Amino acid sequence: MNDTFLKACRGEETEHTPVWIMRQAGRYLPEYRAIRGKADFLTMCKTPELAAEVTIQPIDILNVDAAILFSDILTVCEGMGQGLAFEENKGPILSPPVRDRAAVDKLFVPDPEDELGYVMDAIRLLRKELDGRVPLIGFSGAPFTTATYMIEGGTSKNFLNTKMMIYKDPDLYRSFMDKVTATITEYLKAQIAAGAQAVQIFDTWGGIFCPADFREHVLSYVKTIIKDLKEWMAGRGESVPVIYFVGSTAGLLEDIKTSGADVYGVDWRIDIDAAIKRLGGDVVVQGNLDPLSMFLPKEEIEKRVQDVLTRASSAKGHIFNLGHGVVPQTPPENVIALVEMVHRLSGE
Ligand code: CP3
């Protein structure tokens, strides 16, 4: 098996720097669009055969060193009892929005094998179909990022309703977050039990706070999850790496270091060597090319890949990735070239 990704997660030497791309299974690939033309997004998530097929597409097409399960961070919201729809060109709609005590009380902490069994079925199928080619990454949203969608009812610009709940009724926010945190913890355990070989916690919107609010309203819940996962894994005699990705990482690195994660995602708004230094040097990092640099000429992309590799050499381990998800307009040939560059330049 190509175990460069798992070795790098553990801080071990690898023959080249492993690379995978956030949102590697998606609309920039014509092969994805062909399947998506026949089924809507949620149907794809809920049909293990389709989810497995699009998960494997980027392994064949890009030659990346890890597969990430095709699903979405918002399926747990439906599992908790909230309505979920993806409307064409509008993004996710969560209904009704969670804004008061009655709405929080209606939510429940689901048994993941019951309410989200299709995810675990996809993982079990993928482990068979991948047959050891590359490791499989499972994932969830972090409690805060998930909660923003549940409170706002969808995507938001300034997170007004979320911040209003936090500042005006902190007790309500806390009891809501306790339910979301318990749900995500059980969900990630179920993914690991089904065969996920690493898990990434996406905190896309965690960076919208000042550091003190980040610690209290975002990070504390992530710490609870990681601590619980680690104890649970230790009891099972296994240790599956946990990656913590926060959007707008730069102002929060010292705090992120306390999360308990094995690997820290770094976005592109900071040089990765500066991030490594602030994290304390002896760390494993993942990142951090600007996703939009995929629109540069290939020679320019190569210069930037070399720059990230050189800067990241001061870390204990480095997993190459973009600083956030690949965007749908990206030319696939540039992503194919990116993976080849990372392998060639880091293997010399
Ligand atoms: O990385 C992968 O390839 C695995 C699959 C994956 C998807 N979403 C598929 C998807 C992963 C890991 C996610 C995570 C996710 N989903 C995040 C966190 C990471 C990030 O990008 O910030 C968030 C915030 C979401 C919520 C979400 N899902 C939104 C806001 C939207 C609509 C906007 C958009 O990008 O279209 C989605 C839809 C979605 N999730 C698509 C895909 C492939 C597009 C659906 C389609 O085909 O129409």
Residues whose N, C-alpha, C, O or C-beta is under 5 A from the ligand:
A	BS01	CP3	I21 M22 R23 Q24 A25 G26 R27 R36 F41 I68 L69 F70 S71 D72 I73 G91 P92 F202 T204 G325
